[in-house]
Amino acid sequence: MLNERVSAAKKIASELHQAEDAIDEAMIRIAQLAATLPTARRETNMSAIVGQEAMSKVAHALAAAGEVRQLLTDAHLALTVTQKEVGLGTRMFGAGVKPPAASLDQGSNDQLAAQAAAQSLAKAS
């Protein structure tokens, strides 16, 4: 039973990290597009009105990607709590450094999970 839980946790961790990497990559590409649009407009000496609707849509897309990223990090924290609830204790299933409790975003959608994760990190130290 423990082996199945560890195996499931490793698969979840792997897929979570892939999703986090994917949204980071999407944000990078959207940000690059957001920088290219006004640069191209200025380099071609076009009016500020040209492409404004597209620039606005791209800016909204970047903001939406930021919201998705926040939800994924909230899910990550919630899974840290779940990990303990299913008896797996403190384990590292993915690459990366866990953030110190003080760096957790105060605008998080899941403050209870963040607090629980901070307590778990403190106990692991």
Secondary structure, 3 states (H helix, E strand, C coil): CHHHHHHHHHHHHHHHHHHHHHHHHHHHHHHHHHHHHHHHHHHCCCCCCCCHHHHHHHHHHHHHHHHHHHHHHHHHHHHHHHHHHCCCCCCCCCCCCCCCHHHCCCCCCCHHHHHHHHHHHHHHC
